[in-house]
């Protein structure tokens, strides 16, 4: 088992500044405090948060066009959307239907001074246009696509963090969807993958 990733190693791997790392550390400190009251992330992931949460989120940044508007589906504890807002700027829309998690996100946005807006609502009810829709551990791929399509601006892409069953989810989704697919190996998990999906449309 590899040792836990620290903030200095994270900074070297991502090329971010000390100021940015400090802002992300503030996000983690807040997460640990709130985690005692509400379940924001799996407890075991806090043994290696810079890898499991920060690096996992940050790996999407190089795949996002400059100036793109982002929407994060099921943002939860702010991964990946809030991290991306800190790393690359906004606008980033954090979509979270759970009121307690949305309250955490608002406090995390304030603490990190991230250019992000929290929407305590279901994605289906929002009128947003995003160039990139991101998500992690939110829903199976076929359902994610249904949530993402109304939010995507023309020519927009989806970036979804997925695990070992990504191939199965893709096979299932292709029954109802047409899309281009690029797979990027995860930098944070040996069995993980980043799915970059474009040209999204319903089949038939």
C-alpha positions in Angstrom: 0.0 0.0 0.0 1.4 3.4 -1.0 1.9 6.0 1.7 -0.5 8.9 2.0 0.1 11.9 -0.3 0.9 15.1 1.4 0.2 18.7 0.4 3.8 19.3 -0.8 3.8 16.2 -3.0 0.4 17.3 -4.3 1.8 20.7 -5.2 4.7 19.1 -7.0 2.4 16.7 -9.0 0.0 19.5 -10.0 2.3 22.5 -10.3 0.1 24.7 -8.1 1.3 27.5 -5.8 1.7 27.4 -2.1 -1.2 29.9 -1.8 -3.4 27.5 -3.7 -2.4 24.5 -1.6 -3.2 26.5 1.5 -6.7 27.3 0.2 -7.2 23.6 -0.5 -5.9 22.7 3.0 -8.5 25.0 4.4 -11.2 23.1 2.5 -9.9 19.9 4.0 -9.9 21.3 7.5 -13.5 22.4 7.2 -14.4 19.0 5.7 -12.9 17.2 8.7 -14.9 19.4 11.1 -18.2 19.0 9.3 -17.6 15.3 8.8 -18.2 14.8 12.5 -21.8 16.0 12.0 -22.8 14.9 8.5 -21.4 12.2 6.2 -19.7 14.1 3.4 -17.2 11.5 2.3 -16.2 8.0 3.2 -14.4 8.1 6.5 -11.6 5.9 5.3 -10.7 8.4 2.5 -9.6 11.0 5.1 -6.6 8.8 5.8 -5.3 10.0 2.4 -7.3 13.0 1.4 -4.8 14.7 -0.8 -4.8 11.7 -3.1 -8.4 10.5 -2.7 -10.0 13.9 -3.0 -7.6 16.7 -4.1 -5.5 14.9 -6.7 -8.6 13.0 -7.9 -10.4 16.3 -8.6 -7.3 18.3 -9.8 -6.5 15.8 -12.6 -9.5 17.1 -14.5 -8.0 20.7 -14.7 -5.7 20.1 -17.7 -8.7 18.7 -19.7 -10.8 21.8 -19.3 -10.6 24.6 -21.9 -9.5 28.0 -20.7 -12.5 30.1 -19.6 -14.9 27.3 -19.7 -18.1 27.5 -17.6 -18.3 24.4 -15.3 -21.2 22.6 -13.7 -20.6 19.9 -11.0 -23.4 17.4 -10.6 -23.9 16.2 -7.1 -21.1 18.2 -5.7 -21.4 16.9 -2.2 -18.2 17.9 -0.3 -16.9 19.9 -3.3 -15.2 17.2 -5.3 -14.3 17.9 -8.0 -16.1 21.2 -8.6 -14.9 23.3 -5.7 -11.3 22.1 -6.1 -11.4 23.0 -9.8 -12.8 26.5 -9.0 -9.8 27.1 -6.7 -7.3 25.7 -9.2 -8.5 27.4 -12.4 -11.1 30.0 -11.6 -14.7 30.3 -12.4 -17.5 30.3 -13.1 -18.2 27.0 -11.5 -21.8 25.9 -10.5 -21.9 23.4 -7.6 -25.2 21.5 -7.8 -26.3 19.7 -4.7 -29.8 18.7 -3.7 -29.0 17.8 -0.1 -29.5 20.9 2.0 -26.9 20.0 4.6 -24.2 19.4 2.0 -25.2 22.6 0.2 -24.7 24.4 3.5 -21.2 22.9 3.8 -20.5 23.9 0.2 -21.4 27.5 0.9 -19.1 27.6 3.9 -16.3 26.0 1.8 -16.8 28.5 -1.0 -16.5 31.3 1.6 -13.4 29.8 3.3 -11.5 29.2 0.1 -12.7 32.4 -1.7 -13.5 30.1 -4.7 -15.4 31.6 -7.7 -18.3 29.2 -7.4 -22.0 29.3 -6.9 -24.0 26.7 -4.9 -27.3 25.6 -6.2 -29.3 23.7 -3.6 -31.6 22.1 -6.1 -31.9 19.1 -8.4 -30.1 19.4 -11.7 -33.3 18.7 -13.6 -34.9 22.0 -12.4 -32.0 24.3 -13.2 -31.6 26.6 -16.2 -27.8 26.6 -16.7 -25.5 26.4 -19.7 -22.1 24.9 -19.0 -19.2 24.2 -21.4 -18.1 21.3 -19.2 -20.1 19.1 -16.9 -18.2 17.2 -14.2 -19.2 14.6 -11.7 -17.7 12.1 -9.3 -19.5 9.2 -7.5 -22.8 10.8 -8.3 -24.8 8.2 -10.4 -24.5 5.5 -13.0 -23.3 6.8 -16.4 -26.6 6.5 -18.2 -28.4 8.6 -15.6 -25.5 11.1 -15.4 -25.8 11.7 -19.2 -29.5 12.4 -18.8 -28.7 15.0 -16.1 -25.9 16.5 -18.0 -27.4 16.9 -21.5 -29.8 19.8 -20.6 -27.0 21.7 -19.0 -24.5 21.4 -21.8 -23.8 24.3 -24.1 -23.4 23.5 -27.8 -20.0 21.7 -28.2 -19.7 21.1 -24.5 -18.1 18.0 -23.0 -18.6 15.8 -19.9 -15.7 14.8 -17.6 -16.7 12.0 -15.3 -14.5 10.3 -12.7 -15.2 6.6 -12.7 -13.9 3.4 -11.2 -13.2 -0.1 -12.2 -16.7 -0.6 -13.7 -16.4 2.3 -16.1 -16.4 -0.1 -19.1 -19.6 -1.8 -18.0 -21.3 1.6 -17.4 -20.2 2.7 -20.9 -21.6 -0.4 -22.5 -24.9 0.1 -20.7 -25.1 3.8 -21.6 -24.5 3.2 -25.3 -27.9 1.5 -25.5 -29.5 4.9 -25.2 -26.8 7.4 -26.1 -24.4 8.4 -28.8 -21.2 10.1 -27.9 -17.5 10.3 -28.5 -15.4 8.7 -25.8 -11.8 9.4 -24.6 -10.5 7.5 -21.6 -7.7 9.0 -19.5 -6.0 6.9 -16.8 -6.6 8.1 -13.3 -3.7 9.8 -11.5 -5.2 9.0 -8.1 -6.5 5.4 -8.4 -5.0 2.4 -10.2 -8.4 1.2 -11.3 -9.9 4.6 -12.0 -10.5 6.4 -15.3 -11.6 9.8 -16.4 -14.2 9.6 -19.1 -14.2 12.6 -21.6 -17.4 12.5 -23.5 -18.4 14.8 -26.4 -21.0 15.0 -29.1 -23.6 13.8 -26.6 -27.1 13.0 -28.0 -29.8 10.5 -27.4 -29.9 7.4 -29.6 -32.7 7.1 -32.2 
